[in-house]
Each structure stands twice: as C-alpha cells, then as structure tokens.
Amino acid sequence: MLMLDKFLEKKKNVYLFALLAIVIESFSTVCLKNAGKYPVFSIGYILYFVNAVIIMGIYAVMWQLILEHLPLTTAYLRKGITYIISYLWAYLFFHEKISMMQWIGTAIILAGMFVSQLDYGKKDEK
C-alpha cells in the first residue's frame, strides 16, 4: 500500500484512480445483467452474481482510498461518469441502442458535474 499512497499524493493521480475505480465498478452491472440471463440460484446466475459482489468489494476498497484524498462532494460527483460507461457496456456487450434522450440526460449530468466543481480550487485556498 505504501507505493499506492505515494502514487495518490498527486491530485491528478487521485482523479485517474477514481476513474479506474468507476470503470471497475461499472463491470458489476455487466455481471448482474448476465446473471439475469439465468434462472435464480442456477450455477450461471451464482457465478455472475459472485463476480459482481467481488467487483463491488474491490471498488469499495478503492473508494475508501479515494475518500482519503478527496472531499466526499468531489469524489461522489465523479460517479456520474458511470452512466456513460454503462451506456458503453450496454452497447458493446449487449448491443443495446442508446436513445437521444439518454444522451441528453447524460450531457446534463456531465454539465452538472462540471458546474458544481467550478469553485473547487477556490475552496482549497480558504
């Protein structure tokens, strides 16, 4: 962990680590979607469900490390990127169509993330 702590000393590395955590977390949705293709409690269902739980466990540890370096309000807003990544997985793995309204909603979320962080640097100066 010492190497990871040193890596997370730089703010840009914390943001990269947060992005990696969010990408990892988003794979749990792929596992859960695949689990839904099997009858509940069948081997296929259990395997995908257990993978999703493992992924969420890894994400939880990463999230705690992120919170050591970022305020909760800043860290949590990054989770909005999950919507974009989920759309990407839905398109790539399940060949789902993404509607224009879904893209507009995603743009609104991203705009909200951006606007809410405009004064983030100013908070650090106080």
Residue pairs with C-beta under 8 A, 6 or more apart in sequence:
4 65
7 13
7 17
8 14
8 17
8 65
8 68
8 69
11 69
14 66
14 69
14 70
15 78
17 62
17 65
17 66
18 66
18 70
18 75
18 78
19 78
19 81
20 62
21 59
21 62
21 63
21 66
22 78
22 79
22 81
22 82
22 85
23 85
24 55
24 58
24 59
24 62
25 55
25 56
25 59
25 82
26 82
26 85
26 86
26 89
27 55
27 89
28 51
28 52
28 55
28 56
28 59
29 52
29 86
29 89
30 89
30 93
31 48
31 49
31 51
31 52
31 55
32 48
32 49
32 52
33 93
33 94
34 44
34 48
35 44
35 45
35 47
35 48
35 49
35 52
36 45
37 44
38 44
38 45
38 48
39 45
63 75
66 75
67 75
71 123
73 116
74 117
74 120
77 112
77 113
77 116
77 117
78 113
80 109
80 110
80 112
80 113
81 110
81 113
83 105
83 106
83 109
84 106
84 110
87 98
87 102
87 103
87 106
90 96
90 98
91 97
91 98
